Every structure is written in C-alpha cells, then in structure tokens.
Amino acid sequence: MTVDYSIQFKAEELLKEAGKDLEIDGGEIIVLDPSSGEVLALANTPNFNPNNYSSFTDFSIFKNGATQRIFEPGSIFKPITMASALEEGKVTPQTTYLDEGKIAIGGWTVSNYDNRVYGEQTMTNVLEKSINTGAVFAEQALGHSAFERYLNEFGFFSPSGIDLPEIYSQNQEFKKGYEINYATASFGQGIEVTPVQLVKAFSAIANNGQMVTPFIVKKEGVKETEVLSSKTAAQLTAMLVSVTENGFAKSARVPGYYVAGKTGTSQVSFSALGIDKRGYSDKTWQSFIGFAPAFAPKFVILVKLNDPKTKTAEYSAVPIFQKLAKFIIDYYQIPPDHENSNNN
C-alpha cells in the first residue's frame, strides 16, 4: 500500500477532533504525492470497525466518501478556472477588472460572498479574496467551449482512475450550456466532483502542469497527462501562495515554508440531501486544498468537511490543513524554503 501509517493516523485523528469541535456531519482528508500519484492518506468520517461491520444498519457508512460521494466544491474550484484562462493567455495574474459586487446573467444575479463589493481587482486578488464575480470574469474571458474543454482535460467528466471503487458525475446539468451554468461553475457551484477528482486535478498545478493518476496499491511507473504548461503552473502556484500570505487563508501557513492553497465554502443542494426540491439548503461543505513546500511540493492535501458549525472554511478546514501540513513537514524533515515568516 502507498498509505503512510503515520500520516493516515494523524488525518483520522484530525477528523475525529472535527467531529467533536466542529460537529461535522462527515468529511474526508486526502493526502497525495503530486509527482507520483501515491495516496499517502485517505481518511473518512463517519467510519466503522471492520471487525463488527454486520452491526451497522445504515449501509451508506460503507461508502468511501473520497471516491464515492459527489459534492459541489465551491471556491476551491476557482484555481481550475483561473488556470484554464491563464493557459489560454486570456488573463494574466495582473489582469484587472472592476468588481461591482454582483453581475446579471440571463435573468439571474451572481453575487459575491456576503454581498461584498471590491472595486478594481487583479486576478491574483480574485483568488486572495475569493471573489465570485472575478471567477466569472475569467471564465467569460476564456469562453464557454474552452472552459468545458479544460474541465474535461482536468478529468471532471470521467473517473479519476484510482484503484478503488469510485463514482463520478457526467455533469449533465452543467453541460446543458446555459449562460448561468458556466458562471456558477466558474466558482464551483452547480458542478459536481468527487474529492479524489479534485486532488488529481490539483496535482497538475503542483507538478509543473503534469496531472498524475492517484493510486493506493504500490506499482512501478507514473501515469502523467500534461494539462498545463510549466509556466502556467508556476504562475498559479505563486497566486495560491499569495492566498495564504495575503488572503483569507493566512492560518494555513507553516513558519519557514511557502504554502499554496485555496479555501472553499459551498452550499449543499436539497437534492444532495435527498430532498426533492430545487435550490440550496443552509448546510455547507467547507474545504481547503493546498500543497507544500509550494515551489517543490511533497504533498497535496484536501480537507473537506460536511456542515461544520462555522461560517466559512477559514475557521474549519484551514486550521486542520495547517496541522496536518506541519505534521508531514516535520515527519519528512523537509528543510525550510525561506527564513522569514509572518507566523512567528
């Protein structure tokens, strides 16, 4: 197995703590080596004891949430939109646009979180401050057909290829091609993915544009697909470092190391809760995906929490990521990549 016992144990421990402290309904943590595809940890909650599995009557507990449950990722999807627009040369990290807090699309209104208005912002600011209208701007600059093509290349319409039972969404609703569908998908609503698909896609950013196929049983050789140029991967990595240095994810930082990452807080649809009703509930998925050391990554971590009792991922998934990232850095004895740190 590729799973590292110590990292797996720590990930499970952190999910258990989240169950108590944040009262989560469930959640997953995946740790991936972005250069090889080896899954270093894959933790789920709620969990079960395989020694007495016959005592469970709710069979959904046997599902592996990392590979067999889909969710709408929210703002952790914005780097995928931005990577695609950067790769096509439609935006640069410094490209500016004017945010007026909302944008009208086909009879719908897309707003920023908390109805915030930011004024003139760069694409780097869009990721730092997680601005929905900025993701829409990048998607519109890219164009709908190119956006859909990149989502396909990143693997969001097909199985991840991991050597475990998995499901995936063909995202038929998104593919209907309505203007509003492209807009909301740009910031991760109305598009369905599994946690393992997301980690696989992010491996391309962490691995110089080469996306790896995750696996859990040791084997020779790495299966890579070039999705981005190394230039785009480097640009986006720098933007994601800016998110942890200057944006809403400062608590993800590990002293002495550059960390790249992005927060996500998305609404849970009624249909995801098994309720036959259109629209979204008050429940949230809160997540953080990141890698470190940012410019020579040894691991990608996704922390996904189901309806924690916090307002946003900044207060739930980000601190869990930080604890696990620091644990792995210490465990691997990775040398620091810079001397000064604002975290001291």
N, C-alpha and C positions, 0 to 999 in steps of 0.2 A: 504493500500500500504506500501511496505517496503521503498519506496523512501523517503529520508530525504529532506524536502523542502530547508533547508539552503545549504546543500551540492550540491543539484541539481542546485540551483540558481547560486552558485559560479562556478560550472562546465560550465554552459551555458554562464556565463559572460566571462570566460577564453576563450571559443571557439569563442565568438564574437570578443574579442580582437585579437585573432589569425587571424580572418578574415581580420581585418584592418592592423595589424602589419606585418603579415607573408603572407598575400594574399593567404590563403589556398583555394583550390577548395572545401573543405569539411573536415569533421572529426568527430570523436567520442571520448567521455570520458565515461568510465565505472568505477564505484566505487563499490566494493563488500566486504561484510563481509566474510572473508575466513573461519570462523568457523561455520557460519550458512547457507551461501548461499544467504543471503538477498542482493538484489541490492539496494545500498544506493543512487546511482545516475546513470542516463543513459541519456547522452546529445548528441545531433546530430546537425550538421550544414551542409548544409543549412536547415532551419527549416520553418515551416509555421504556420499561425494563424488559429486554427480550426474554428474560427468564420467566416472566409471567404474562406474556402478551395475550394469553387466552382470557384474561380477566377484563380486557377492555371491550366495551360495547360500542363506543364511538370509533368506527374504523378510520375516520379521517385522520386520526392521530398517527396512523402508519404512513401517511403521505410525507414525502421528503419535500418540505416547503421550498428548498433551494432549487429544486428541479421540477416539482410537480404542482406548484401553485403560481398563478399569474397575478400580477398587480400592475397598477399604473404608477410609474416611478417618480413622477413629479420632476423637480428641478435637477436631480442628478442626471437627467436626460439632456439638459441644456448643453453640456460639453460635446455631446454627439452632434447636435445641430450645428454648434459653432465649428467643430472640426470639419464638417462637411462643407460649410461655407468658406472656411479658410483654405481648404484643399482646392476648391474650385476658383480661388482668387477673387471671390465676390466681396469678402471683407478682409480686413487685417486686424490685429489686436488693437490698433489705434483708430480704426474707423469710428466716426461719431454719428449719432442720430439724436433727435430731440424727443425725449420721453414726456408725454403729457398725462401719464398715469393710466390711460386706457386707449383702446383702439377699437373702432367699429368694423366688424367683418360680417358681411352677409346677413344683416339683421341681428347679429349678436354683438355683445360688448365684451372684450377681453380686458381685464384689469390687472394691475399689479397686486401683490400680496398687501393686505391692509389698505388698499387704495392709495398707496404712496405714489408721489409724483417726484421724479428725479431730475427733470430738465435735460440738458445736453450731457450725454454719457458716451464713453468708448465701449467697444466690445469687451474689453477686459473688465470695465466697471459692471457690465451686464452680468458677468459671472460672479464678480465680487459681491454685488448687491442682490443677485438673483432676480433680475428684472424680467418679468414675463414679456412685456412689450418689446424688449430688446431681443429676446429669442425669436419672436415673431418677425422682427425686422431682418434678422439674419436668415431666417427661413425664406422670407419673401425675396431677399436679395439672391439667394441660391436658386430659387424656382422650385415649384412643386414636384415636377418629374425627377429632377436631380435629387431632391430631398428623399423621395421614395426610393430611388436607386441606392442611395447611400445607406438607408435603413436596411435595405436588403443585403448590401455588402457587409454591413456590421453584424448581420446574422439574426435580425429581429423577426424575420418571417419564416424561420426554419429552426430545426432542433440545433442545440449547441454542439452535439456530437459527444458529450460526456458519456463515459461508460457506466451510466446508471439509468434507471427508468426515468423518462422525462416527458413533459408535455410542452406544447408551445401554442401560441395564438397566431393564426394567419392574419389577424388584424383586419378582418373583412370590413368592419365599420369604418376604420380609417381609410381603407382603400376605395371607399365609395367616391372619394375625390371632392367632397365638399370643402369650400374655402375654409370654413371654421375648423374642420378636422385637421388640416395642415397646421393651422395657427395653434390649436391647443396641443397637438403632438409636439410642436417645437419646444414646449416647456414641460412635456412629459405627462399630460393628461389626455385621455382618450386614445392612448396607445398602450397595449398590454405586452408585458415581457415577464420572463422568469428571472429570479436573481442570478442564476448561472449565465443566462444570456448577457446580462449587463456586465458581469465580471469579465466575460470573454471579450465583449466589445471594448472595455476599458484597457484590456491587455494591449490593444493596438496603440493606444496613446502612450502607455508605459514602456512599450517595446519597440520604439522607433518606427511605428507605423505598421509593424507586423503583428497580426492577430493570431493568437495560439488557440488550439482546441484543448479545453480542460480535460484532465483525466485523473483517475483515482487509483488505478492499478498500474504499478510501475511498468514501463516499457521503454524501448530504445527509440530515439528519434523524436523530433519536434515537428508537429504539423502546423505550418505557418501560412497565413494568407496576407498579402500586402493590401492594406485598406487605405493607408495614408502615406504620404511622403515623410521622410525623417524630419524635414523642415517643419511641416505642419504639426507633427507630434511634439517637436521641441517648442514650437510657439504655444501650443495649447498647454503643455506642461508648465511653462512659465506663467501663463494666465491662471492656471489652477493653483500654483504656488502663491500667486497674488491673492487668491481667495482665502488662503489660510493666514497670510501675512497681513492683509489689509481689509478682508471682507468679513462675512458673518461666521467664518469657521476658525477664528483665532484659537479657540480652545482645542483644535486638532493638532496644534504644533507640539513638536518634541524638541526640547532645547538642544541646540547644536546640529539640527538636521532640517533641511528643507522638505516640507511635506506638501504634496499636491492633492487637491481633493475638492469635493462639491457636496453641499447639503441638498436634501430634498424633502419636502413635506407635501404630500398629495392627499386629496380627498378620496375616500373609499366610496365607490358607486353602490347604489342599492342592489344592483344585480350581483356584485361581488359578494354581497352579504346574503344572497339567495332570496332577495325581496323583489317581487315582480313590480317594479316601479322605475320610471326613468329618473335620471338625476343622481345627486350625490348626498350621502349622509353626513353627519357631524363627525364621524370617525376619520382618523387619518393614518396613513402609512408615513413613517418618518425614517429617513435613511441618510447614510453618508457613505460615499465611496471615495477612496483615496489610495495613494501609493507613496512609498518612501524607500530610501532617500530619493527625492523627486527626480534627480538627474542621473541616477544609476539605480533604478528600483530593484529591490529584492523581493517585494511582495505588493500585491493589491489586496485591499480589504474592503468588503462590502458589509455594512451593518444595516439591517432592515428590521424595523420594529413595528408591530401591529398595534395601533391605537395607544401609544404611551400617554400618560397623564401629564403631558407638557404641550405647550402651544406649537413649538416647531422643533425640527431636528437639531437645531443649535444646542438645545438643552437636553437632548436624549441620546441620539445616535452619535453625535460628535465626541462627547466625553468617553463613550465606550470605545470608539475607534482609537482615540488617543491612548487609552490604557493598553489596548492590545498592540498598537504600533510600538509603543515604548517597550513593552514586554518582548516583542520579537527583535527589536533593535538590540536590546541588552542580551537577549538569548543568543543571537547570532554574533554578538560582539562587533557590530558594524561601526567602523570609525566615523566620527563626526564629519560633516561635509562643509561646515563653516563654524567660525569661532564665536561670533557674537549671536546672541539670541535675545529677543524681547521677552522671552518666557522666564528668564532668570529671576 
